Amino acid sequence: MSALTPVSLLTPILNGGIQNVNFVNGRVLTAADMTAERTANLQRQRLLGTGVGAGVIAGLEVTLSASSVAYGQQVVQVTAGSAVNLNGDVLQLVSNTNLALSAPAQTTSTNAGLFVACQPPQTQLTNPGIYVLTIMPVSGYQGQVPMTQLNSEGVGTSCTSQYATAGVQFRMTPVTLNATGSPLQTNLLTLANQIQSQLNSGATVASVAPQLSQFRNGLAHVCFGTETLATYAANPFPTSQTSSFDSYGLADSLRTAELMSDCEVPLAIIYWTPGGIQFVDLWSVRRPVFPLDASEEWPLFSGRRRTAEGLAMFLQFQDQLSGLSSTVGTGALGSVAATSYFYYLPAAGFIPVGNVSPGTGFDYLEFFSNRTYRNPVFIEGAKLSPVLRTAFSYPPIDLSKQEMLWIYQVRENQDVTVGSGATAPPLYMLFTNGQIAFQGDAKYDLNYFNYANYV
């Protein structure tokens, strides 16, 4: 590499800068000038977009559509919403859309040149399996306007497109589990084969619910890069100018392998078997918008990615937990054990409990069976938000280990006066990683007598 030539202070550096068209009276204005001005505006917008950060702004939630047919056409619905990709492009889906998961027919590109760098990697939807659904920008021409020629004396003699419209398109990227990869991926590959074998033998979805739940949870933590991050504390020092922890998780792996581009924003993991879609998991790959790391050498400490992923772990768990009632049936929730349905729990989470009101939720004694925990104690509702936000920076609970966890009952949830004809709210408990400070100490003039904890 050649040595850089020094530049003096206050010397303008214009190379590579955004080129704004210099408009002056008497200048001949051409279509190329207007295109250059539009390009400059797009460059500024992208710089702002990268400063805000990549992720989903709002909406773009993916669910299985009722129009899907078992052993036939699979359709998902994507709600209206917006997102920002790693290039800083703002993507907007203006209305709810039903998306058929089928390979498109080969058509002539209608790209108008706004997103030339966003041509998607070529993949084929041939065999059902694990996929990441992404959204990415696309542009096309719309409308017609008259166009004059230099010799037509101002009379329109032909037509051209009126607008170069920015839109979006969706893509499915297949995910391949590595049989010789991490222990979690190896276990998931074995589990996937077992699930498929049972489904092929006529087993019902309810009968394979524990395996499907574990598979979904394990996939989510492959996406989170949980196994990689667990090694961080042993040696956090950067190597080769950048830390080995600036890239981890499924989305980063797909981008490194050039199977996903920086133009794409991941929306959901879809597990598709010959019988149809078994689950759609949003938060395994979906992330809120967050800015880039302040330091490339210490990304886990200098950026907001880990907090955003902690939030995603919490939301992924709660979404998966709520879906179990329809999979195993509400009456069977009391027999669900965490170790049979999950590999990991988030650093903090809620479970609706049915111990007091049978048939309405989980039995915490069964759910946390074979785990080390302290019996539930009371906390005030004022602590919920601080505890959860703190938990987003903690690692998930590895159910293969016997690390202790805390369980809490919330005073406001238990101390409810139900009026005439009113219904008591569902009971729930909060659990947290045992590494998080204990929250159950009674405080004078703050805790209620019947809902405080005493030695």
C-alpha positions in Angstrom: 0.0 0.0 0.0 1.4 3.3 -1.0 1.9 6.0 1.6 -0.8 8.6 1.9 0.1 12.2 0.9 -0.4 14.5 3.9 -3.1 17.1 3.7 -2.8 20.5 5.4 -5.3 21.7 7.9 -8.3 23.6 6.3 -7.5 22.2 2.9 -10.8 21.2 1.2 -11.0 17.5 0.5 -13.5 17.0 -2.4 -12.6 13.6 -3.8 -15.6 11.3 -3.4 -17.9 14.0 -2.0 -21.5 14.4 -2.9 -21.8 16.3 -6.1 -24.7 18.8 -6.1 -25.6 20.3 -9.5 -24.6 24.0 -9.7 -27.7 25.8 -10.9 -27.1 29.2 -12.5 -29.0 31.4 -14.8 -28.1 30.7 -18.4 -27.0 27.2 -17.9 -28.5 24.5 -20.2 -30.3 22.1 -17.9 -30.4 18.5 -19.1 -31.9 15.2 -17.9 -28.4 14.2 -16.8 -28.3 17.2 -14.5 -31.6 16.3 -12.9 -30.5 12.7 -12.5 -27.2 13.9 -10.9 -29.2 16.0 -8.4 -31.5 13.1 -7.6 -28.4 10.9 -7.0 -27.0 13.5 -4.6 -30.2 13.5 -2.7 -30.2 9.7 -2.5 -26.6 9.7 -1.3 -27.5 12.1 1.6 -30.6 10.0 2.5 -28.4 6.9 2.6 -25.9 8.6 4.9 -28.7 9.6 7.2 -30.1 6.0 7.0 -26.8 4.4 8.0 -26.5 6.9 10.9 -30.0 5.9 12.2 -29.2 2.2 11.7 -30.5 -0.8 10.0 -33.6 -2.8 11.0 -37.4 -2.7 11.0 -38.9 0.7 11.9 -42.5 -0.5 12.2 -44.9 -3.1 10.9 -43.7 -5.7 8.4 -45.0 -8.5 10.6 -45.2 -11.9 8.9 -47.9 -14.4 9.7 -49.2 -17.6 8.0 -52.1 -16.8 5.8 -55.4 -18.7 6.1 -55.3 -19.2 2.3 -52.3 -21.6 2.7 -53.2 -25.2 1.7 -51.6 -28.2 3.3 -49.3 -30.0 0.8 -50.0 -27.1 -1.5 -49.5 -23.4 -2.1 -48.1 -21.6 1.0 -49.0 -18.0 1.6 -47.8 -15.6 4.2 -49.2 -12.1 5.0 -46.8 -9.2 5.5 -48.3 -6.1 7.2 -47.7 -2.6 6.0 -44.5 -1.1 7.4 -41.1 0.4 6.9 -37.4 -0.6 7.4 -33.9 0.6 6.8 -31.2 -1.6 5.2 -27.5 -1.6 5.8 -27.0 0.7 2.8 -29.2 3.3 4.4 -32.1 2.8 2.0 -35.6 3.3 3.5 -38.0 0.6 2.5 -41.8 1.0 2.7 -44.6 -1.4 2.1 -47.7 0.7 2.0 -50.4 -1.9 2.4 -50.8 -5.4 3.9 -49.7 -8.0 1.3 -50.3 -11.7 0.8 -47.1 -13.3 -0.4 -47.2 -16.6 -2.3 -44.0 -18.6 -1.6 -43.3 -19.8 -5.0 -40.5 -19.3 -7.5 -41.2 -16.4 -9.8 -41.4 -16.7 -13.6 -38.4 -15.3 -15.4 -39.3 -11.7 -16.4 -37.5 -8.8 -17.9 -36.1 -6.5 -15.2 -38.0 -3.2 -14.7 -35.3 -1.7 -12.6 -35.1 2.0 -13.1 -31.6 2.4 -11.9 -32.3 3.7 -8.4 -31.1 0.5 -6.8 -28.7 -1.0 -9.3 -26.4 -2.2 -6.5 -29.3 -4.2 -5.0 -29.6 -7.0 -7.4 -30.5 -10.1 -5.2 -28.3 -13.2 -5.1 -29.9 -15.9 -7.3 -31.5 -18.7 -5.3 -34.2 -21.3 -6.2 -37.1 -22.3 -4.1 -36.9 -26.0 -4.9 -37.2 -28.0 -1.7 -39.1 -27.0 1.5 -36.8 -26.4 4.4 -35.6 -23.5 6.6 -35.7 -20.0 5.0 -35.1 -16.4 5.9 -37.7 -14.1 4.4 -36.2 -10.7 3.5 -37.4 -7.4 2.1 -35.3 -5.3 -0.3 -35.7 -2.2 -2.5 -36.6 -2.3 -6.2 -37.6 0.4 -8.7 -39.7 0.4 -11.8 -41.2 2.8 -14.3 -44.9 4.0 -13.9 -47.1 6.2 -16.0 -46.6 7.9 -19.4 -45.9 11.5 -20.3 -45.3 13.1 -23.8 -41.8 13.8 -24.9 -40.5 16.2 -27.5 -37.6 15.9 -29.8 -35.0 18.6 -30.6 -36.5 19.1 -34.0 -40.2 18.8 -33.1 -40.6 22.5 -32.2 -42.0 21.8 -28.8 -44.6 19.3 -29.9 -44.8 16.0 -28.2 -44.1 13.3 -30.7 -43.4 10.3 -28.4 -43.9 9.2 -24.8 -41.7 8.2 -22.0 -42.2 7.0 -18.4 -43.5 9.6 -16.0 -42.1 8.2 -12.7 -39.2 6.0 -11.6 -41.0 4.6 -8.5 -39.2 3.1 -5.5 -40.8 0.0 -4.2 -40.0 -3.3 -2.5 -39.7 -7.0 -3.2 -39.4 -10.1 -1.1 -37.0 -12.9 -1.3 -36.4 -16.3 0.5 -32.9 -17.3 1.4 -32.4 -21.0 2.2 -30.6 -21.9 5.4 -28.4 -25.0 5.6 -27.6 -26.5 9.0 -24.0 -27.7 9.3 -23.6 -31.3 10.4 -20.0 -30.7 11.5 -20.7 -27.2 12.9 -21.5 -26.0 16.3 -23.1 -28.5 18.8 -26.4 -26.6 18.6 -26.5 -26.9 14.8 -25.6 -30.6 14.9 -28.4 -31.2 17.4 -30.9 -29.2 15.3 -30.0 -31.2 12.2 -30.7 -34.4 14.0 -33.9 -32.9 15.4 -35.1 -31.8 12.0 -34.7 -35.3 10.6 -36.7 -36.7 13.5 -39.5 -34.2 13.0 -39.7 -34.8 9.3 -39.7 -38.6 9.8 -42.5 -38.4 12.3 -44.6 -36.1 10.2 -44.0 -38.4 7.2 -45.3 -41.3 9.3 -48.6 -39.4 9.9 -47.8 -37.9 13.3 -49.9 -34.9 14.3 -48.3 -31.5 14.9 -49.5 -31.7 18.5 -47.6 -34.9 19.0 -44.3 -33.4 17.8 -44.9 -30.1 19.6 -41.9 -30.5 22.0 -39.5 -31.2 19.1 -40.9 -28.4 17.0 -40.7 -26.0 19.9 -37.1 -27.0 20.6 -36.2 -26.7 16.9 -37.7 -23.2 16.7 -36.0 -22.1 19.8 -32.7 -23.6 18.7 -32.9 -21.9 15.3 -33.5 -18.6 17.0 -30.3 -18.9 19.0 -28.4 -19.9 15.9 -29.6 -16.5 14.6 -28.6 -14.8 17.8 -25.1 -16.3 17.7 -25.6 -17.5 21.3 -22.9 -20.1 21.2 -20.3 -17.7 19.7 -21.1 -15.0 22.2 -20.7 -17.4 25.1 -17.0 -17.5 24.4 -16.6 -13.8 24.5 -15.7 -13.5 28.2 -12.8 -15.9 27.9 -10.9 -13.6 25.5 -12.5 -10.3 24.4 -9.4 -8.8 23.0 -9.5 -7.8 19.3 -7.4 -9.7 16.8 -6.2 -8.6 13.4 -7.3 -5.0 14.0 -10.9 -6.0 14.5 -12.6 -8.2 17.1 -13.7 -11.6 16.1 -17.0 -10.7 17.6 -18.0 -8.0 15.2 -19.7 -10.6 13.1 -21.8 -13.5 14.5 -25.2 -15.1 14.0 -27.0 -16.4 11.0 -27.6 -13.1 9.1 -23.9 -12.2 9.3 -23.0 -15.7 8.1 -25.3 -15.5 5.1 -23.9 -12.1 4.2 -20.3 -13.4 4.5 -21.2 -16.3 2.1 -22.9 -13.7 -0.2 -26.2 -15.5 0.1 -27.8 -12.3 1.5 -26.9 -8.7 0.5 -26.7 -5.5 2.5 -29.7 -4.3 0.6 -31.9 -6.9 2.4 -33.6 -6.6 5.7 -34.5 -9.9 7.4 -38.1 -10.2 8.5 -38.7 -13.8 9.7 -37.5 -17.4 9.8 -39.9 -19.8 8.0 -39.8 -23.6 8.6 -41.5 -25.2 5.6 -42.1 -29.0 5.4 -43.9 -30.9 2.6 -47.1 -30.6 4.7 -46.8 -26.9 4.8 -45.3 -24.1 7.0 -44.9 -25.3 10.5 -43.9 -22.0 12.0 -43.0 -18.4 11.2 -40.6 -16.9 13.7 -40.1 -13.1 13.5 -37.8 -12.1 16.2 -35.1 -14.7 15.5 -33.9 -12.4 12.7 -36.1 -9.3 12.9 -34.4 -6.4 14.7 -35.4 -2.9 15.7 -33.4 -0.1 14.2 -30.1 0.6 16.0 -27.0 2.6 14.9 -23.6 1.1 14.1 -21.0 0.4 16.8 -18.9 3.3 17.9 -15.7 1.1 17.9 -15.0 -1.7 15.5 -12.6 -3.2 18.0 -15.0 -3.5 20.9 -18.4 -3.8 19.2 -20.2 -5.7 22.0 -19.4 -2.8 24.4 -19.6 0.2 22.2 -22.8 -0.4 20.3 -26.5 -1.1 20.9 -26.6 -4.4 19.0 -26.5 -6.6 22.1 -29.3 -4.6 23.8 -31.4 -4.9 20.6 -30.8 -8.6 20.5 -31.6 -9.0 24.2 -35.0 -7.4 23.4 -35.4 -9.7 20.4 -34.7 -12.8 22.6 -37.4 -11.7 25.0 -39.9 -11.0 22.2 -39.1 -14.3 20.4 -39.6 -16.3 23.6 -42.9 -14.6 24.5 -44.2 -15.1 20.9 -43.2 -18.7 20.9 -44.7 -19.3 24.4 -48.0 -17.8 23.4 -48.2 -20.1 20.4 -47.9 -23.2 22.5 -51.5 -22.9 23.7 -52.7 -23.5 20.2 -50.2 -26.2 19.5 -50.5 -28.4 22.6 -53.9 -27.1 23.8 -54.6 -24.8 26.7 -55.4 -27.8 29.0 -52.0 -29.3 28.4 -49.9 -26.3 29.2 -49.5 -27.5 32.8 -47.4 -30.4 31.6 -44.9 -28.3 29.6 -41.3 -28.4 31.0 -38.9 -25.8 29.7 -36.1 -28.4 29.2 -38.4 -30.4 26.8 -39.4 -27.4 24.7 -36.5 -25.0 24.7 -32.7 -24.9 24.6 -32.5 -21.4 26.0 -34.7 -19.0 27.9 -34.2 -15.2 27.6 -32.4 -13.5 30.5 -35.9 -12.4 31.7 -39.4 -13.5 30.7 -43.0 -13.9 31.7 -45.0 -17.1 32.0 -48.8 -17.2 32.6 -49.3 -19.6 35.4 -52.2 -22.1 36.0 -51.1 -23.5 39.4 -53.7 -21.3 41.2 -56.2 -21.4 38.4 -55.8 -24.8 36.7 -56.2 -24.9 32.9 -55.3 -21.3 32.4 -51.6 -21.4 32.0 -48.3 -23.2 32.9 -47.4 -24.9 36.1 -44.2 -23.2 37.2 -43.2 -26.3 39.2 -43.3 -28.4 36.1 -42.0 -25.7 33.8 -38.9 -25.2 35.9 -38.6 -28.8 36.9 -35.0 -30.1 37.2 -33.8 -26.5 37.3 -32.2 -24.7 40.3 -34.4 -21.8 41.4 -35.5 -20.0 44.6 -39.2 -20.3 45.5 -41.2 -17.4 44.1 -41.1 -14.1 46.0 -43.0 -10.8 45.6 -41.8 -7.7 43.8 -43.5 -4.4 43.1 -44.7 -3.6 39.6 -42.4 -0.5 39.6 -39.4 -2.9 39.2 -40.7 -4.7 36.0 -39.4 -2.2 33.4 -36.0 -1.6 35.0 -35.4 -5.4 35.5 -36.4 -6.2 31.9 -34.2 -3.4 30.4 -31.3 -4.6 32.5 -31.9 -8.2 31.4 -31.5 -7.2 27.8 -27.8 -6.9 28.4 -27.4 -10.3 30.0 -26.9 -13.6 28.2 -29.8 -16.0 27.9 -30.4 -18.9 30.3 -28.7 -22.1 29.1 -31.0 -24.9 30.1 -28.2 -27.5 29.7 -26.6 -25.9 32.8 -27.8 -25.8 36.4 -27.3 -22.1 36.9 -29.8 -20.7 39.4 -32.6 -18.4 38.3 -35.0 -16.1 40.2 -38.8 -16.3 40.1 -41.0 -13.5 41.1 -44.7 -12.8 41.6 -45.8 -9.2 41.0 -47.8 -7.7 43.8 -50.2 -5.8 41.6 -51.1 -8.9 39.7 -51.9 -10.8 42.9 -53.5 -7.9 44.8 -56.5 -7.2 42.6 -59.9 -6.3 43.9 -62.4 -7.7 41.4 -65.7 -5.7 41.3 -69.1 -7.0 40.6 -69.1 -8.9 37.3 -65.4 -8.2 36.6 -62.9 -10.9 35.7 -59.6 -11.3 37.6 -56.5 -10.8 35.3 -54.5 -13.9 34.4 -51.8 -14.7 36.9 -48.2 -14.6 35.7 -44.6 -14.9 37.0 -41.4 -13.2 36.1 -38.2 -15.2 35.8 -34.7 -13.8 35.5 -31.1 -15.0 35.0 -29.6 -15.7 38.4 -26.7 -13.3 37.5 -29.1 -10.4 37.7 -29.3 -8.9 41.2 -32.0 -10.2 43.4 -35.1 -8.0 43.4 -37.1 -9.4 46.3 -35.7 -7.6 49.3 -38.5 -5.9 51.3 -38.2 -2.1 51.7 -39.7 -0.2 54.6 -42.7 2.1 53.5 -42.5 0.7 50.0 -43.6 -3.0 50.2 -47.2 -4.0 51.2 -47.4 -6.1 54.4 -49.1 -9.1 52.9 -46.9 -9.0 49.7 -43.4 -8.4 51.2 -40.7 -11.0 51.8 -39.3 -11.8 55.2 -36.5 -13.9 56.4 
